[in-house]
Amino acid sequence: MPPPQGQQEFSDCTALVVDDTPINRELMFVLLETQGIGRIDTAADGVEALDRVARQMPDIVLLDIMMPRMDGLEFLTRFRANPDWADIPVLVTTALNDSDDRARAFDRGATDYVAKPIDRRELTARVGVHLRNRLMMQSLKTYRDRLQQDLAIATAMQAALLPSADQLESCARRYGRHLAAVTRPSSEVSGDLWGWFPLDSQRFAVWLADFSGHGVAAAINTFRLHVILGSGPGADPAALLTRLNESLVDVLPRGQFATMLYAVCDTVAETLVFSSAGATAPIVIAPDGRARLHPASSLPLGVRRATVYGNVELAFPKGAALMLYSDGLSEAADPTGKHLGEEAVMELAAELKTAGDVTGLLPDMAQRGVTFADDVSVLWLGG
């Protein structure tokens, strides 16, 4: 018979009725059919019920307790032992109705309990509640699985924006300077982005950007920045940041912005020229190992049109090193909960100058009990 108006929501559901009394199975079959459930299986005991479940996973089980061969309690024990069936609701329908009986059923994994003789309205109401909950959970699982697939694709796409190991090594081959970087997103995708550009035979540029927030919204903005940068690198850091700011003001949603530092290394003049849009202060480590912060304040990108950015020029001889980092590093918390701050980051930079390897920095910090609440990126230029 066709399902009544309003019951089509259960037409794709499967119910399993487990009862050793034929008239009880027939009664519940009719009630469930009237409720609009599309497929209804029956079993006379727990052994037959387990076989039915293995062949066709139900969306709900209506279970009697007192049955031959395998009673309802034993069925529940074996049923709940299978993790694939853990979220299937089991509605116990039995004449046993004292508190100890109910407790035993719930201890074995029952979801709900209806005493016999069956009240039609109570049974259909409870079945409806559990089926709607199951359909909702299935819908959420489908959405979560699809989201995970989309995030995996986005993660791979974002990783493809970053320079490969061979591209980083080409800096050493071409300019005699070593480039390395490490990124730790706070979720599947990151709001940090970094890179480098060859400019001519003696100059190249390095940069690091950090978008406000984290997660999907921040990651989308990294794609925006990558597209805008694709129009060509610049040898004048301040001019480049000015161009990026004018572009991002038009596309970033209100309240979103990016900090960025762009630096040009001249290997012949042995200088470093950089411009900052609200970025963390770069750290330059002299050949003798002394580390120094070089703050340069200006508004982040995307905040206000016609923002003026300036250049800072530093000596950068052979043997010096540069460390750029997003604020997720300085705002990381030590085991006591205190933010690391710039002084601790300078100490890390000095240690890196000696160790010469940035790739293990963040995992080592995490092992020491440091926690990161935001995306973290570190870009290292040595030579």
C-alpha positions, -999 to 999 in steps of 0.1 A, spaced: 0 0 0 13 35 -7 27 55 23 3 80 38 8 117 32 38 130 52 55 95 56 74 94 23 105 104 44 109 68 54 105 52 20 142 45 17 145 31 52 148 -6 62 134 -20 94 140 -54 110 114 -70 133 127 -97 155 101 -117 174 93 -154 179 55 -149 178 41 -147 143 11 -125 152 35 -100 168 57 -99 137 26 -94 115 12 -66 137 45 -47 137 49 -53 100 16 -36 93 23 -7 116 57 0 101 43 -4 66 15 21 74 43 44 86 58 44 52 89 24 58 100 11 24 115 -23 34 106 -45 63 124 -77 72 114 -102 99 132 -128 120 120 -153 145 151 -153 168 185 -138 173 203 -162 151 181 -155 121 182 -118 129 220 -116 127 219 -134 94 193 -108 81 215 -79 93 246 -93 76 227 -95 43 208 -62 46 218 -35 71 186 -21 87 180 15 97 162 3 129 157 -30 147 126 -39 167 137 -66 191 118 -90 214 138 -103 244 123 -138 252 131 -160 221 144 -195 215 179 -204 202 192 -168 208 173 -143 230 173 -106 226 200 -99 251 225 -122 234 216 -107 201 223 -73 214 257 -84 228 268 -98 194 251 -70 174 269 -42 193 302 -60 190 303 -51 153 314 -15 149 296 -13 115 263 -16 134 271 6 163 249 35 153 218 14 143 190 21 168 175 -10 185 140 -6 200 133 -33 225 96 -45 225 89 -70 253 65 -80 280 94 -78 305 89 -43 320 105 -40 354 135 -18 361 160 -46 361 148 -59 327 151 -24 312 186 -20 328 198 -53 313 186 -43 279 202 -9 280 235 -24 293 236 -46 263 231 -17 239 194 -11 235 185 24 223 149 25 235 122 4 252 85 -2 245 65 -26 267 40 -51 254 11 -50 247 22 -26 220 5 8 218 3 17 181 8 55 186 38 50 210 55 25 188 52 46 156 62 78 174 94 62 188 102 45 155 98 79 138 121 97 162 149 72 158 146 70 120 146 108 117 177 109 139 194 82 118 185 99 86 199 132 100 232 115 111 235 98 77 230 132 60 256 148 83 281 119 75 275 124 38 282 161 42 313 155 63 327 130 38 321 154 10 337 182 30 367 160 38 371 152 1 369 189 -8 394 199 19 418 172 7 416 187 -28 421 222 -15 450 211 6 467 195 -24 460 226 -45 474 249 -18 506 228 -15 510 231 -52 513 269 -48 544 266 -27 579 262 -42 590 226 -46 622 213 -31 639 214 -65 628 251 -69 643 260 -35 675 242 -44 677 262 -76 682 293 -55 715 278 -42 726 267 -76 719 301 -92 727 326 -64 747 306 -39 721 312 -12 702 285 7 664 287 9 642 265 32 608 267 47 583 249 69 546 254 73 522 241 99 485 248 92 461 251 122 435 231 102 435 213 68 443 244 49 463 275 57 461 313 55 499 315 51 517 316 17 554 322 9 576 320 -21 606 333 -40 612 349 -75 645 351 -95 648 387 -107 681 389 -126 716 374 -125 724 388 -91 690 395 -74 661 375 -62 631 381 -40 616 362 -11 582 368 6 558 356 32 521 365 36 497 358 64 460 363 59 437 371 89 419 341 103 426 306 93 408 277 76 389 278 44 383 316 42 419 324 48 430 297 23 408 312 -4 426 345 0 460 328 -5 447 317 -40 437 353 -46 471 366 -37 488 339 -59 468 350 -89 477 387 -83 514 379 -79 512 359 -111 512 392 -130 549 394 -122 574 399 -94 589 433 -85 624 445 -79 611 473 -57 594 458 -26 575 490 -16 561 494 -51 550 457 -52 532 459 -19 515 491 -31 502 472 -62 491 442 -41 473 465 -17 453 482 -44 442 449 -58 433 433 -25 413 463 -13 389 455 -41 385 417 -36 389 410 2 357 409 22 354 437 48 374 429 79 398 406 61 434 416 54 469 402 49 503 409 65 532 405 41 569 410 39 587 412 5 625 413 4 650 415 -25 685 400 -19 713 414 -40 741 389 -39 767 412 -56 760 444 -36 754 421 -5 723 440 5 688 432 15 659 456 7 625 448 22 591 464 27 565 453 52 527 455 53 521 449 90 543 418 90 563 404 119 597 420 121 622 401 100 653 387 118 687 391 103 715 369 118 750 383 112 778 360 101 790 361 137 757 347 149 742 378 164 704 380 157 686 413 153 650 423 147 642 449 120 607 463 126 590 483 98 554 493 105 527 499 80 491 489 74 484 453 63 473 447 27 436 452 19 428 476 48 430 511 31 434 522 -4 465 545 -12 485 532 17 521 542 15 548 515 19 585 522 23 617 503 18 644 494 43 679 485 32 702 464 52 737 449 48 734 413 40 769 398 34 778 362 26 773 341 57 743 362 70 709 347 73 673 360 71 643 345 90 607 354 80 578 340 101 541 344 105 528 356 138 516 321 146 552 314 157 556 344 181 521 338 195 526 301 201 524 291 238 551 274 258 542 246 282 532 272 309 508 289 284 529 320 279 533 333 244 568 329 230 572 365 218 599 380 197 628 374 220 622 337 221 619 337 183 652 355 180 668 328 201 653 302 178 668 321 148 702 320 164 699 283 171 689 277 134 719 297 122 740 271 140 719 240 132 713 251 96 680 232 92 646 248 95 625 217 85 625 201 119 618 234 138 581 231 143 579 194 151 607 198 176 589 227 193 557 206 195 576 178 211 589 203 238 553 212 246 548 243 225 512 246 212 502 265 180 468 281 178 472 296 143 489 288 110 527 289 113 552 294 85 589 300 87 611 310 57 649 308 60 674 324 37 711 316 45 743 314 26 
